[in-house]
Amino acid sequence: MRNEPFDFSTIRMLHEHLCLDFVNTTPNHQNPSEDYLDSYVDLVSWGLDVGLLNMDEAQRLWEVANQRPSQAAALHQKAVTLREAIYRILLSITKQQTPESADMDTLNAALAETMSHMRMIPSDNGFAWAWDGDTSHPEYLLWRVAWSAGELLMSDSLKYLRKCDGCDWMFLDTSRSRRRRWCDMNTCGNRAKARRHYTRTRGG
């Protein structure tokens, strides 16, 4: 486990959809040693990077983690369990398969808990959902992730969902041709091109 929170700004999250940024907190879902989400402290750092928390709110949650290490460890495991369930659901969609019922149960349980922290308020266009404002609650980030996943699964954007050819990251292909294959052309795209060039050169 790292001594300092992971700096998610160093991996340039795509920021296309909140739950995709959460799923993309690892480049390899099969190898825990590559996981950026190594602890609850890292989860808070992610929340800061994606704009769910400001620095004061993040500091308060880091203090909670230091004061209650057992609770923080349990919440970290809960976060990883939710992340992997969402990942497998999304992966099945990219393969045009039906998600496993166990993964849907995990997401639905998180959504049920999330709904108890939301309320309906008047808005300019009628009514809207709002959070109860308790950003200091240790599970706040998981509520936001679960709600984001539900929104994506019910949105038209789901048809643009893709898995990167170079890593395990998920992204939304909004390119004109709908042929985007990599999460980022400057990273996975260039690596894939380099591999093809190496193969052609070696073969020649």
N, C-alpha and C positions, 0 to 999 in steps of 0.2 A: 504494500500500500504506500502511495506517495505521501510525503510530509506536507506538501502544499497542494492547494486545489489545482486541478488541471485548467489550463488557460484555453478555453474553447475558441478564442479568437485566432489562435495559431493554426487551426484546421479549416478556417473559413467555411462555417456552416452555410448551407444554401439559402436558408430563410424563405423557402417557398411555401411551407406550411409547418405549423408548430409541431404537430405529431411526427412529421418526417424528420425535422431537426432532432427530435428525441430518439427516433429509431436510428438515426445516423450518429449516435454517440459512440459507435464502434465501427471500425472499417471491416470487421470480420466477426460475424455472429457465432462462428464455430470455434473461435480461439479467444478464451477469456483473457489471455495475457496481453492482447492488443486493445482491450477495452479502455476507452477514455473515462468511462463512468465507473471509477474504481471504488468510490465510497459515497456516502451521503454528502460529504463536503463537495465532491465533484458535481453532484446533482444541483447543489445550490449555485455553483460556479456556472453551470449550464443555464440555469434560470436567469442569472445575471446577464449572460451573453445574449440570450434571445429576447431580453427586455421584459421578462415577467417580474423581475425584482429590480429595485434600485440598490445602491451600495449599502444604505442603512438597513434595508430589509434583509439583504444577504448576510450582513454582519450579525444580525440578530439570530438568523437561522444557524449560522456557523457556531455561535455561542451555545445554542441549544444542543447542537451535535457534540460539542466538547463537554457539556454538562451531563448529557444523557447518551453515552456511547452505545449502550445496548439498544436503545430505541433508534438511534441513528443507523446502526447496522441493520436492524430489522426493516427500516424504511428503505434503505439502499437495496436490500434483497427484494422488497416489494416492487420497487421501481424497475429493477432488472426483469423481474417476472412479467410485469406489465409491458415493458418494452419488447421483450421477446414474443409475447403473445400478439402484440400489434404488428410486429415485423412478420410473423408467420401468416397472419391474416392478409396483410398487404402482398406478401410474396405469392400467396395462393391466388390472389386476384390477378397479378401479372401473368400467372400461368393459366388463367381462366379455370381455376378449380374452386371448389367449395371449401371455405375455411373449416378447420377442425372445431368441433363443438366445445372442446375444452378451452381453446383460445377465445372463442366467443364468450364463454362463461366468465373468463377472467376479465375481459373488457366490460361485459355487462355488469359485473360486480363493482368494478371501478366507477362505471357510469351511475349506478344506483347510489353509491356513496357521494359522488360528485353532485348529483341533483339536490341533495339535502343542504348544499351550500350555495344554492342559486335562488334567485327570486325574480319575479316579473315586475318591471317598472314601466311607467309611461315614457314614451319617447316622441320625437317629432313626427315619426311616421306611424304612430299607434302605440305599440308596446314592444319591449325588448327584454332579453335575459340579462341579468347583472349578477356579479359575484357579491357575496356578503362582506367582502373587503378584508377578510382575515388572512392577509398575506404572511402573518407571523406564524400561522399554523404549519407544523412540520410537513404536512401532507398536501399543502396548497399546490405545489408544482404538479403533483400526480393528478389532482382534480383537473387542472388546466389541460394536461396531456390527454386524459380520458375524454374530455369534452371535445378537444380538437380532433381526436381520432373519430369520434362519432360524427362530427361535422363533415370530415373528409369522406367517410364512407357513404354519406347521404348526399354528397355534392356531385355536380357534373364534372368536377375536376378529376374524379376517380378514373375516368376513361383515359386520362393522360399519364396515369401512374406507370413508372418504369423502374426496373432495377438496373443499376450501372453494370456494364460489361466488365469493368475493371476492378470493382470492389463490391461490398454489400450495401452500399448506400442506395436509398430510394430517392426518386426525383419526379417532378412533373414535366413531361415533355410538351412544352408550349411552343416549340419551334414551328416554323411555317410548314416544313416538310413532314413533321412528326416522325423524324428518323433519328432523333438524338439518342445516342447509345451510352454516353458517359455522364456521370454526375458533374464533372468539370473537365472541359477540353484541355485546360492547362495542366491538369494532374493526370487523371486516369486516361484521358484521351491521348495525350502525348506519350504516356508510357505504353499504351497499346500500339501506337504507331511505331514506336521504337522497337517493340518486340517483333512486329511484322517486318520491319526493315532488317533487323538482325537475322530473322529466319530466312528472308530472301537472299541476303548477302552470304550467309553460311551455306545455303543450298547451292548458290552459284559457285 
